Amino acid sequence: MTKTEILAALKTLTTEERLEIIETASQMMREEIEAKAQRKAEKKRQLRAAAEAAVLDYMPGGVLHDLWSPDSEPYFESEEEYLSAGIKTNA
């Protein structure tokens, strides 16, 4: 049904029936808004949990600490190795 058809059909209804339709439509909209907010909150919760779980990997003793620590030794011996691996350097 198109919007024009819906509006034309509303004209044939009583005021009480139109109010009932408005109430039902409003309830549907509230439910959709609430479901969207819940999905957004759940996604945010999952992202936070993933980030918190990864923190230990970057801490001293973690599997990724040596790759990102400023105190760690370079992974490649020279800039040429970086370039051949497809990594851009700041040099």
Secondary structure, 3 states (H helix, E strand, C coil): CCHHHHHHHHHCCCHHHHHHHHHHHHHHHHHHHHHHHHHHHHHHHHHHHHHHHHHHHHCCCCCCHHHHCCCCCCCCCCHHHHHHCCCCCCC
